[in-house]
Every structure is written in C-alpha cells, then in structure tokens.
C-alpha cells in the first residue's frame, strides 16, 4: 500500500504548474494524494493525521517556510527543487521520478534529521515574545541607519565577549551553509549536535566564529542598537520573519528544538551536494588552453 501524501506548492515559481502536474501524477500512480495546497500562505496548517509524507515544491525558501509551519506534524518532509540552487531540497524532478516507486509506494526513506533552534526576545521592560523557531538561523542585523551595533554574548550565564559590527548569526548545522558561511563561519555536517555563532563584519581582527554544543544557552544582549523612523536593528528568522530589537533587549537562543526529518536522494550524499551546488573545495580555474 502506498503512502498518503500532502503536496505543498509555491505556485509563484516559474514552471510550478507543470511541476505540480508531474508530481501529482507520480503520487497518484504509486500512492495517494491527500491534498495539494499553496505553500506560501498564512493559513492555519492542515491537520496531518491522515498524511504519511509531506512533499514541498519550490526553492529553499519555500522548503524552510513549509517545514517551519508543519514541524509539529512529525511527518517526514521531502523537498523538490524548482528554484535556483535548491541546496536543502533533496530532489529535483528527474531524481524524484526515478525514486517515485519507493518514495510514494512505501519503500524505505533516506531521512536526514535536522534540529531547530528556539529563541525568545526579552525587551528592556522584561516582556517576552514567547517561543520563536528557526531551521537555519537567527541573525541580528544592524539595520538603518547602518551604524555599528554592540552586542554582548553570554553562554550558560557566563559573560563572554562583546562584539561591535554589523551583527551576529546563530545557526544550526543545516543553516551553516547559508548566511553563516557567507559571513565567514564554518560548515558543520548535518546531525552534529551543535550551534554556530558567527559575527557579521566584526570590528576586530581577533573575533572568530565559535561552535558550541546545542545544549548550551546563548544569550545576546543589545548594548547598542540602531533606530531610525520606526526601523533599525532586527532579529531575522531564516531570512524572513523579523522582530525589532531595541537597546537593552536580550535574545535568548537554545538548541535542540523540534526535529524535522528531511527526505534525501539516496544516490546523492551531503558531501556530493556540497561540492556540486556550493562548489566546496573547487580548485582555481585556469585560462582557456593554459
């Protein structure tokens, strides 16, 4: 008996209609299509009691949005890239067609677990936002008028360094290949129980990224923040959700949050994806004919 599948589609993507038709046909051939919904919406997530697998059509942004909304379902999530790079998505249309009998027909799934980060913002009056979650990262960005901000890092209640610059990225291993690596942070293999702390354009030659176990609590205190015409320093969640931060605010981040099982292509390892899509360790390119 095949799997019951919920299909989430970013219908704003070029070619989404054709991709949805192809994937829907594959699901119906080998399993059951329970529902097909728009991925990028603010509706209450559909109940998943009758679902075995969630398939997301889009790019990495679509996959993160859908995974964040459906994380509490506890169902494996399979991303199909119809965007540009699609680093997080385990399949493209061709590879999904090849593996469709097993994926939708009830065969073994190559699941790759990823733990989310949890955070809360405590403002200068002590009020809390409540729980926030990120699959890739929480980033504190300087914001308008783009002057340096100053942050203090406290780990497990122990005062740490102060950093002045354009902000800070706190990422999961999955998010280590996103904003973190662009800011000069390390790539951390999936499944490592770790959290990465990377400064953004630190005003110091000696401040280096650090990796801590995900059991540690990271508190970031805003000693100096930007403010201009209702905007300024913000906490950005997975490149999308935004929360204003004021001087005196504290952002408290903990690892080991809800775990999501992403389904990968069994023929392609993480390291192959890293080399093919991120060009990891690619040698310099010489002149033509040189």
Rosetta silent file (secondary structure, phi, psi, omega in degrees, C-alpha in Angstrom):
SEQUENCE: XXXXXXXXXXXXXXXXXXXXXXXXXXXXXXXXXXXXXXXXXXXXXXXXXXXXXXXXXXXXXXXXXXXXXXXXXXXXXXXXXXXXXXXXXXXXXXXXXXXXXXXXXXXXXXXXXXXXXXXXXXXXXXXXXXXXXXXXXXXXXXXXXXXXXXXXXXXXXXXXXXXXXXXXXXXXXXXXXXXXXXXXXXXXXXXXXXXXXXXXXXXXXXXXXXXXXXXXXXXXXXXXXXXXXXXXXXXXXXXXXXXXXXXXXXXXXXXXXXXXXXXXXXXXXXXXXXXXXXXXXXXXXXXXXX
SCORE:     score description
SCORE:     0.000 S_00000001
   1 L     0.000  134.385 -176.462    0.000    0.000    0.000 S_00000001
   2 L   -77.571  174.490 -179.703    1.372    3.402   -0.981 S_00000001
   3 L   -83.754  151.492  171.982    1.922    6.470    1.162 S_00000001
   4 E   -91.600  125.295 -168.325   -0.619    9.234    1.764 S_00000001
   5 E  -122.492  132.921  169.111    0.990   12.485    0.621 S_00000001
   6 E   -99.286  124.425 -178.087    0.292   16.166    1.286 S_00000001
   7 E  -105.665  124.424  177.207    1.666   18.299   -1.571 S_00000001
   8 E  -114.461  126.844 -171.701    2.652   21.927   -0.882 S_00000001
   9 E  -127.149  130.556  170.064    3.441   24.047   -3.934 S_00000001
  10 L   -85.330   93.810 -172.074    4.912   27.523   -4.345 S_00000001
  11 L   -75.486   -3.553  175.304    2.729   28.386   -7.329 S_00000001
  12 L   -83.289  -11.411 -179.127    4.533   31.689   -7.880 S_00000001
  13 L   -74.689  139.852  174.657    7.623   29.833   -9.102 S_00000001
  14 L   -58.180  134.195  179.242    8.165   29.645  -12.887 S_00000001
  15 L    80.199    6.450 -176.432    7.153   26.198  -14.107 S_00000001
  16 H   -64.808  -37.264 -178.124    5.240   25.404  -10.903 S_00000001
  17 H   -62.686  -44.827  179.236    2.065   24.350  -12.736 S_00000001
  18 H   -65.830  -43.283  179.824    3.906   21.780  -14.840 S_00000001
  19 H   -62.846  -41.375  178.997    5.905   20.530  -11.850 S_00000001
  20 H   -62.263  -42.117  179.683    2.740   20.167   -9.753 S_00000001
  21 H   -63.208  -42.338 -178.960    1.058   18.164  -12.505 S_00000001
  22 H   -66.528  -45.206 -177.987    4.063   15.830  -12.869 S_00000001
  23 H   -70.239  -38.956  177.084    4.491   15.248   -9.140 S_00000001
  24 H   -59.140  -41.347  179.550    0.748   14.817   -8.569 S_00000001
  25 H   -64.421  -40.495  178.259    0.703   12.119  -11.262 S_00000001
  26 H   -62.879  -43.838 -179.280    3.633   10.316   -9.628 S_00000001
  27 H   -62.367  -45.428 -177.839    1.948   10.390   -6.240 S_00000001
  28 H   -66.942  -30.365  179.580   -1.349    9.059   -7.631 S_00000001
  29 H   -69.118  -39.525 -172.267    0.454    6.299   -9.531 S_00000001
  30 H  -111.205  -13.407 -177.698    2.305    4.944   -6.506 S_00000001
  31 L  -151.707 -144.699 -178.396    0.382    6.269   -3.513 S_00000001
  32 E  -129.526  126.576  174.495   -2.442    8.619   -2.512 S_00000001
  33 E   -87.906  108.401 -176.861   -2.585   12.378   -2.989 S_00000001
  34 E   -76.285  -41.972 -177.316   -4.424   13.599    0.109 S_00000001
  35 E  -166.031  155.314  174.294   -4.363   17.305   -0.767 S_00000001
  36 E  -129.823  117.849 -172.876   -2.444   19.907   -2.810 S_00000001
  37 E  -126.964  159.598  172.550   -2.099   23.334   -1.204 S_00000001
  38 E   -69.588  129.090 -176.766   -0.278   26.625   -1.750 S_00000001
  39 L   -75.909  -36.100 -171.754    2.962   26.504    0.253 S_00000001
  40 L   -99.046   71.850  178.665    3.454   30.247    0.740 S_00000001
  41 L  -139.914  168.177 -178.480    0.359   31.227    2.674 S_00000001
  42 L  -104.925   12.639  179.081   -0.553   32.231    6.206 S_00000001
  43 L   -64.617  157.557  173.619   -3.449   29.812    6.599 S_00000001
  44 L   -60.513  130.731 -179.646   -3.553   27.506    9.593 S_00000001
  45 L   -55.260  141.912 -179.908   -1.525   24.398    8.680 S_00000001
  46 L   -66.140  144.534  174.302   -3.652   21.487    7.557 S_00000001
  47 L   -63.535  136.452 -174.680   -4.127   18.642   10.014 S_00000001
  48 L  -111.223   20.886 -178.699   -1.735   15.819    9.104 S_00000001
  49 L   -61.180  -29.954 -178.537   -3.334   12.896   10.907 S_00000001
  50 L  -100.150   17.273 -174.345   -4.090   11.256    7.541 S_00000001
  51 L  -116.203  135.249  175.205   -0.683   12.072    5.995 S_00000001
  52 L   -98.301  -28.232 -172.177    2.435    9.884    5.823 S_00000001
  53 E  -149.642  140.111  175.126    4.689   12.260    3.879 S_00000001
  54 E  -110.383  126.329  178.729    4.801   15.990    3.053 S_00000001
  55 E  -112.250  131.303 -177.371    6.211   16.992   -0.351 S_00000001
  56 E  -118.911  123.509  175.982    7.216   20.615   -0.977 S_00000001
  57 E  -102.655  121.838  179.728    7.706   22.072   -4.480 S_00000001
  58 E   161.061 -156.314  174.716    9.766   25.277   -4.589 S_00000001
  59 L  -102.151 -167.214 -178.519   13.169   26.586   -3.613 S_00000001
  60 H   -63.170  -37.086  178.510   14.981   26.568   -0.290 S_00000001
  61 H   -62.258  -41.946  177.512   12.888   29.486    0.999 S_00000001
  62 H   -62.520  -44.251 -178.553    9.698   27.586    0.236 S_00000001
  63 H   -63.240  -42.330  179.669   11.022   24.467    1.942 S_00000001
  64 H   -64.879  -42.877  179.753   12.019   26.379    5.089 S_00000001
  65 H   -61.782  -48.516 -178.655    8.655   28.132    5.284 S_00000001
  66 H   -65.747  -42.611 -179.115    6.690   24.919    4.825 S_00000001
  67 H   -64.192  -39.970  177.900    8.904   22.914    7.173 S_00000001
  68 H   -63.427  -39.393 -178.338    8.592   25.544    9.886 S_00000001
  69 H   -72.500  -32.087 -174.705    4.797   25.579    9.598 S_00000001
  70 H  -107.721   12.213 -177.685    4.470   21.789    9.589 S_00000001
  71 H   -58.990  -37.425 -176.352    7.283   20.875   12.005 S_00000001
  72 H   -70.605  -12.462  179.667    4.825   19.957   14.759 S_00000001
  73 H   -68.441  -28.894 -178.049    3.200   17.326   12.496 S_00000001
  74 L    73.158   20.270  179.562    6.124   14.986   12.959 S_00000001
  75 L  -102.059  145.784  175.814    5.927   13.818    9.338 S_00000001
  76 E   -62.719  147.306 -176.828    8.975   13.470    7.037 S_00000001
  77 E  -121.620  128.117 -178.783    9.332   16.324    4.563 S_00000001
  78 E  -114.551  120.397  178.655   10.615   15.894    1.011 S_00000001
  79 E   -96.896  135.894  175.598   11.746   18.962   -0.929 S_00000001
  80 E  -118.288  116.807 -173.910   11.675   19.094   -4.730 S_00000001
  81 E   -78.603  120.835  168.079   13.704   21.966   -6.146 S_00000001
  82 L  -125.963   21.156  177.389   12.076   24.101   -8.815 S_00000001
  83 L  -102.579 -140.352 -178.418   14.018   27.176   -7.730 S_00000001
  84 L   -93.059  -87.873 -175.395   17.661   28.079   -8.358 S_00000001
  85 L   -74.443  -49.766 -179.934   20.259   26.321   -6.192 S_00000001
  86 L    61.584   49.224 -177.543   17.964   24.201   -4.055 S_00000001
  87 L   -66.990  -38.729 -176.312   20.653   23.177   -1.580 S_00000001
  88 L   -78.935  -29.771 -176.989   18.186   21.981    1.065 S_00000001
  89 L   -67.700  132.669 -176.389   15.839   20.190   -1.326 S_00000001
  90 L   -78.533  -18.818 -173.188   16.661   16.500   -1.562 S_00000001
  91 E  -136.655  157.244  159.142   15.363   16.001   -5.096 S_00000001
  92 L  -110.104  179.603 -174.985   14.839   17.603   -8.476 S_00000001
  93 H   -62.122  -39.973 -178.911   12.053   16.444  -10.763 S_00000001
  94 H   -63.740  -47.137 -178.330   14.233   13.905  -12.568 S_00000001
  95 H   -69.226  -32.987  177.757   15.547   12.210   -9.433 S_00000001
  96 H   -66.403  -41.013  177.489   12.076   12.162   -7.881 S_00000001
  97 H   -59.807  -38.728 -179.662   10.673   10.396  -10.947 S_00000001
  98 H   -65.276  -40.179 -174.654   13.442    7.795  -10.639 S_00000001
  99 H   -98.160    3.222 -174.986   12.744    7.130   -6.948 S_00000001
 100 H   -55.255  -41.652 -179.241    8.951    7.616   -7.017 S_00000001
 101 H   -57.383  -39.464  179.410    8.040    3.896   -6.688 S_00000001
 102 H   -79.073  -44.600 -175.482    9.921    3.656   -3.377 S_00000001
 103 H   -63.625  -47.829 -176.831    9.208    7.163   -2.080 S_00000001
 104 H   -95.356  -16.754 -176.955    5.460    7.124   -2.710 S_00000001
 105 H   -90.877   -3.314  176.800    4.943    3.378   -2.781 S_00000001
 106 L   106.657   10.957  177.244    6.022    2.676    0.775 S_00000001
 107 L   -74.722  177.945  179.557    9.711    1.844    0.398 S_00000001
 108 L   -65.475  140.198  177.594   12.455    2.873    2.812 S_00000001
 109 L  -104.981  137.257  175.446   13.075    6.644    3.051 S_00000001
 110 E   -86.410   88.289 -176.861   16.547    8.152    3.382 S_00000001
 111 E   -92.253  141.126 -178.263   15.711   10.592    6.184 S_00000001
 112 E  -126.276  102.558 -173.406   18.167   13.192    7.400 S_00000001
 113 E   -70.802  144.218  176.250   17.153   14.733   10.745 S_00000001
 114 E  -136.254  126.757  179.152   17.647   18.436   11.406 S_00000001
 115 E   -90.798  141.492  178.756   17.090   20.092   14.788 S_00000001
 116 L   -89.599  159.697  170.678   15.623   23.565   15.010 S_00000001
 117 E   -95.068  147.854  174.523   16.780   26.443   17.188 S_00000001
 118 E  -116.909  148.846  179.684   14.424   28.066   19.674 S_00000001
 119 E  -150.368  162.239  167.505   14.589   31.665   20.848 S_00000001
 120 E  -143.335  150.061  175.380   12.763   34.354   22.736 S_00000001
 121 E  -105.764  128.486  175.005   13.243   38.106   22.816 S_00000001
 122 E  -112.069  117.539 -175.412   13.082   39.803   26.207 S_00000001
 123 L   -79.859 -179.551 -173.900   12.687   43.564   25.848 S_00000001
 124 L   -65.847  -18.332  176.034   14.113   46.261   28.065 S_00000001
 125 L   -93.214   -2.106  178.781   10.986   46.100   30.283 S_00000001
 126 L    93.581    2.995  178.323   11.277   42.317   30.704 S_00000001
 127 L   -79.620  142.671 -176.376    8.398   41.363   28.378 S_00000001
 128 E  -111.057  147.660  175.672    8.946   38.256   26.258 S_00000001
 129 L   -74.422  -18.532 -168.565    7.875   37.458   22.700 S_00000001
 130 L    86.653 -172.778 -171.527    7.363   33.813   23.600 S_00000001
 131 L   -72.893  134.892  172.431    8.865   30.953   21.606 S_00000001
 132 E  -123.109  149.483 -178.215   10.364   31.533   18.164 S_00000001
 133 E  -131.590  146.726  178.009   11.824   28.763   15.982 S_00000001
 134 E  -138.389  139.590  175.396   14.388   28.668   13.162 S_00000001
 135 L   -87.384  -42.789 -179.393   15.509   25.885   10.855 S_00000001
 136 L   -96.123  -59.376 -171.920   18.582   27.696    9.510 S_00000001
 137 E  -165.909  159.297  163.563   19.444   30.642   11.699 S_00000001
 138 E  -108.528  127.670  178.897   18.655   33.626   13.849 S_00000001
 139 E  -123.452  129.059  172.701   20.511   36.707   12.608 S_00000001
 140 E   -95.923  117.703 -176.528   20.806   40.008   14.431 S_00000001
 141 E  -114.520  142.979 -173.025   21.276   42.688   11.768 S_00000001
 142 L   -59.494  -47.938  179.336   22.304   46.299   12.388 S_00000001
 143 L    71.988  172.365 -179.167   19.579   47.897   10.241 S_00000001
 144 L   -57.319  141.464    3.028   19.071   51.621    9.453 S_00000001
 145 L   -88.766   26.565  170.751   20.945   53.918    9.768 S_00000001
 146 L    65.655   32.622  168.455   23.550   51.131    9.413 S_00000001
 147 L   -85.816  160.730  177.561   25.935   52.228   12.130 S_00000001
 148 L   -58.363  143.497  172.087   27.837   49.583   14.073 S_00000001
 149 E  -112.168  162.080 -179.329   25.949   47.892   16.858 S_00000001
 150 E  -123.846  128.767 -177.678   27.438   46.382   20.015 S_00000001
 151 E  -124.958  147.337  171.271   26.406   43.011   21.404 S_00000001
 152 E  -112.661  132.785  179.575   27.439   41.025   24.450 S_00000001
 153 E  -102.080  126.321  178.606   27.460   37.227   24.197 S_00000001
 154 E  -122.533  125.041 -179.220   26.603   35.251   27.348 S_00000001
 155 E  -116.013  121.393 -177.687   26.814   31.441   27.287 S_00000001
 156 L    52.598   38.886  177.561   25.130   29.455   30.075 S_00000001
 157 L    80.466   -3.154 -179.314   25.031   32.610   32.189 S_00000001
 158 E   -94.639  120.057 -179.800   28.772   33.208   31.896 S_00000001
 159 E   -56.763  133.193  178.928   29.662   36.653   30.499 S_00000001
 160 E  -117.141 -151.869 -174.843   31.533   36.359   27.220 S_00000001
 161 E   -78.664  160.859  167.828   32.934   38.757   24.669 S_00000001
 162 E  -101.094  144.145  178.600   31.439   41.939   23.310 S_00000001
 163 E  -132.270  131.505  174.511   31.362   42.345   19.559 S_00000001
 164 E  -110.672  138.500 -179.140   30.862   45.530   17.557 S_00000001
 165 E   164.272 -146.587 -177.362   29.997   45.328   13.892 S_00000001
 166 L   -94.183   -0.360  176.921   27.040   44.644   11.617 S_00000001
 167 E   138.351 -155.199 -172.063   25.525   41.905   13.762 S_00000001
 168 E  -156.234  143.293  175.270   25.692   38.211   14.525 S_00000001
 169 E  -116.699  130.770  172.970   24.429   34.917   13.067 S_00000001
 170 E  -117.602  116.000 -170.081   23.479   31.956   15.276 S_00000001
 171 E  -127.062  158.299  169.795   22.903   28.910   13.085 S_00000001
 172 L   -81.990  169.296  172.563   22.080   25.228   13.073 S_00000001
 173 L   -57.285  -41.134  177.770   24.324   22.770   11.187 S_00000001
 174 H   -61.363  -40.749 -179.889   21.821   22.866    8.313 S_00000001
 175 H   -77.072   -5.302 -177.405   21.980   26.664    8.328 S_00000001
 176 H   -64.894  -21.377  179.385   25.778   26.663    8.440 S_00000001
 177 H   -92.524    6.280 -178.970   25.866   26.709    4.606 S_00000001
 178 L  -102.860 -124.146 -177.306   23.583   29.769    4.429 S_00000001
 179 H   -56.125  -37.963 -178.815   24.161   33.236    5.955 S_00000001
 180 H   -54.575  -50.110 -176.894   26.715   31.744    8.362 S_00000001
 181 H   -70.376  -31.038  176.385   29.142   30.626    5.658 S_00000001
 182 H   -65.268  -30.145  179.462   28.712   33.920    3.791 S_00000001
 183 L   -86.616    3.276  177.975   29.788   35.707    6.969 S_00000001
 184 L    96.766   12.639  179.481   32.911   33.515    7.227 S_00000001
 185 L   -82.364  170.100 -177.586   31.588   30.842    9.568 S_00000001
 186 L   -81.715  155.076  169.993   32.383   27.108    9.374 S_00000001
 187 L   -85.729  127.890 -179.200   30.416   24.419    7.559 S_00000001
 188 L  -115.541  129.679 -176.918   29.068   21.935   10.113 S_00000001
 189 L   -63.600  144.681  177.603   27.954   18.479    8.991 S_00000001
 190 L   -58.843  145.730  178.055   24.270   17.632    9.411 S_00000001
 191 L    90.618  -15.274  176.376   23.435   15.714   12.551 S_00000001
 192 L   -71.482  126.261 -178.163   26.197   17.285   14.655 S_00000001
 193 L   -77.556   75.201 -171.793   24.508   18.497   17.887 S_00000001
 194 E  -140.882  160.927  174.208   25.976   21.977   17.630 S_00000001
 195 E  -129.679  136.164 -176.019   25.163   25.667   17.309 S_00000001
 196 E  -107.528  133.804  177.987   27.399   28.094   15.397 S_00000001
 197 E  -117.524  116.813 -174.615   27.958   31.721   16.458 S_00000001
 198 E  -131.388  125.220  177.239   29.428   33.937   13.726 S_00000001
 199 E   -73.541  152.714  174.632   29.936   37.719   13.776 S_00000001
 200 E  -105.960  112.242  178.178   28.948   39.827   10.774 S_00000001
 201 L    49.839   56.136 -179.701   31.762   42.211    9.824 S_00000001
 202 L   -64.193  140.615  177.897   33.186   42.360   13.356 S_00000001
 203 L   -85.803   57.604 -178.494   35.244   45.448   14.169 S_00000001
 204 L  -165.168  137.570  177.082   38.038   43.191   15.407 S_00000001
 205 L   -82.475  -12.329 -173.077   40.699   41.033   13.795 S_00000001
 206 L  -106.428   -3.463  179.530   40.609   38.551   16.674 S_00000001
 207 L   -84.916  116.938 -177.237   36.895   37.720   16.933 S_00000001
 208 L  -116.116  153.017  175.051   36.396   34.314   15.354 S_00000001
 209 L   -59.212  151.070  176.815   33.280   32.154   14.888 S_00000001
 210 E  -131.225  155.025  177.456   32.717   29.556   17.581 S_00000001
 211 E  -121.033  127.977  179.172   30.824   26.256   17.708 S_00000001
 212 E  -124.212  159.536  175.054   29.113   25.147   20.918 S_00000001
 213 E   -62.908  147.421 -175.138   27.043   22.105   21.834 S_00000001
 214 L   -72.800   -4.108  176.585   23.355   22.610   21.210 S_00000001
 215 L   -80.691  -10.118 -176.979   22.621   22.021   24.895 S_00000001
 216 L   -84.082  143.800  176.065   24.148   25.416   25.747 S_00000001
 217 E   -91.809  129.247 -179.583   22.026   28.534   26.207 S_00000001
 218 E  -111.795  120.810  177.420   23.208   31.556   24.225 S_00000001
 219 E  -113.855  130.480  179.681   22.088   34.982   25.384 S_00000001
 220 E  -117.239  119.973 -177.401   22.812   38.044   23.248 S_00000001
 221 E  -103.245  130.082 -179.700   22.448   41.413   24.928 S_00000001
 222 E   -85.574  100.019  179.284   21.915   44.544   22.833 S_00000001
 223 E   -83.210  -30.314  178.218   24.258   47.128   24.335 S_00000001
 224 E  -149.197  122.362 -177.127   23.897   49.497   21.398 S_00000001
 225 L  -127.588  162.105  178.247   21.261   49.211   18.660 S_00000001
 226 L   -93.247  152.307  179.570   20.169   51.274   15.670 S_00000001
 227 E  -154.164  126.911  179.933   16.865   53.091   15.392 S_00000001
 228 E  -158.156  116.756  174.259   15.537   55.228   12.545 S_00000001
 229 L    49.075   48.077  176.891   11.974   56.132   11.552 S_00000001
 230 L    82.415   -2.163  176.493   10.399   53.019   13.018 S_00000001
 231 E  -123.690 -175.817 -179.144   13.074   50.648   11.723 S_00000001
 232 E   147.520 -142.760 -176.968   16.558   49.679   12.833 S_00000001
 233 L   -66.049  138.070 -175.991   18.202   46.648   14.429 S_00000001
 234 E  -138.646  156.646  164.479   16.242   43.411   13.969 S_00000001
 235 E   -97.654  120.367 -178.709   16.242   39.707   14.722 S_00000001
 236 E  -107.941  128.260 -175.841   15.744   37.956   11.373 S_00000001
 237 E  -105.630  115.279  179.214   14.484   34.364   11.431 S_00000001
 238 L    52.216   34.158  177.309   15.546   32.160    8.495 S_00000001
 239 L    74.031    6.305 -174.113   15.869   35.269    6.319 S_00000001
 240 L  -128.779  -71.711 -177.552   12.149   36.026    6.595 S_00000001
 241 E   -63.385  138.759 -175.898   10.485   36.696    9.941 S_00000001
 242 E  -130.068  139.474  176.802   11.598   39.967   11.512 S_00000001
 243 E  -135.854  129.510  179.232   11.383   41.344   15.050 S_00000001
 244 E   -66.481  141.326  176.210   12.568   44.796   16.128 S_00000001
 245 L  -121.689  136.939  179.598   15.306   44.918   18.751 S_00000001
 246 L  -113.861  162.381  173.188   15.980   47.895   20.990 S_00000001
 247 L   -57.562  130.062 -176.491   18.920   48.821   23.148 S_00000001
 248 L    98.078  -11.904  176.362   18.554   46.737   26.308 S_00000001
 249 L   -69.183  154.442  173.866   16.805   43.848   24.532 S_00000001
 250 E  -127.516  136.632  175.398   18.035   40.306   25.099 S_00000001
 251 E  -112.341  119.735 -177.378   17.779   37.417   22.647 S_00000001
 252 E  -110.282  120.375 -172.641   17.947   34.004   24.337 S_00000001
 253 E  -121.286  134.688  178.999   18.666   31.082   21.989 S_00000001
 254 E  -130.523  140.803  175.812   18.636   27.374   22.764 S_00000001
 255 L   -86.664 -173.141  177.202   19.459   24.412   20.544 S_00000001
 256 L    68.492   30.075  178.329   17.855   21.010   20.499 S_00000001
 257 L   -75.705 -165.736 -179.045   14.470   22.282   19.357 S_00000001
 258 L   -52.631  143.250 -178.328   11.899   20.284   17.373 S_00000001
 259 E  -103.184  135.199  178.642   13.468   17.818   14.941 S_00000001
 260 E  -113.715  134.031  177.189   12.445   17.617   11.288 S_00000001
 261 E   -97.135  104.321  175.953   13.147   14.543    9.162 S_00000001
 262 E   -87.194  138.048 -179.774   14.056   15.723    5.654 S_00000001
 263 E   -92.199  126.404 -179.144   13.956   13.052    2.943 S_00000001
 264 E  -110.851  165.302  175.116   17.066   12.936    0.755 S_00000001
 265 L   -74.663  118.472 -177.289   18.022   11.298   -2.513 S_00000001
 266 L   -64.876  -14.776  179.933   19.723    8.011   -1.514 S_00000001
 267 L   -89.511   -6.273 -175.542   22.008    8.306   -4.544 S_00000001
 268 L  -129.090  120.392  179.582   23.432   11.696   -3.501 S_00000001
 269 L   -84.152  165.982  175.637   25.326   12.295   -0.251 S_00000001
 270 H   -56.888  -40.705 -176.467   25.533   15.580    1.640 S_00000001
 271 H   -69.212  -34.741  175.434   29.159   15.923    0.560 S_00000001
 272 H   -65.866  -40.943  177.025   28.273   15.465   -3.103 S_00000001
 273 H   -62.912  -42.244  179.973   25.626   18.145   -2.777 S_00000001
 274 H   -60.884  -41.727 -179.508   28.122   20.438   -1.068 S_00000001
 275 H   -74.076  -39.507 -175.520   30.625   20.026   -3.887 S_00000001
 276 H   -75.771  -43.653 -173.985   28.131   20.212   -6.733 S_00000001
 277 H   -95.830  -30.467  179.205   25.925   23.064   -5.567 S_00000001
 278 L  -101.722   -5.254 -178.481   28.224   25.058   -3.256 S_00000001
 279 L    55.483   39.579  179.232   31.432   24.286   -5.204 S_00000001
 280 L   -61.054  130.793  176.543   33.102   23.323   -1.931 S_00000001
 281 L    58.651   24.331  178.042   36.891   22.999   -2.284 S_00000001
 282 L   -67.395  136.736 -179.138   36.700   23.591   -6.058 S_00000001
 283 L   -71.943  160.085  175.592   40.183   24.213   -7.495 S_00000001
 284 L   -59.382  147.748  178.503   41.056   27.521   -9.179 S_00000001
 285 L   -94.833  125.022  179.760   40.073   27.764  -12.830 S_00000001
 286 L   -83.217  178.252  177.990   42.965   28.350  -15.236 S_00000001
 287 L   -71.026  150.759  176.569   42.926   30.225  -18.522 S_00000001
 288 L   -59.161  128.516  177.935   41.401   28.505  -21.530 S_00000001
 289 L    78.123    3.663 -178.132   44.086   26.435  -23.227 S_00000001
 290 L   -84.883    0.000    0.000   46.527   27.128  -20.380 S_00000001
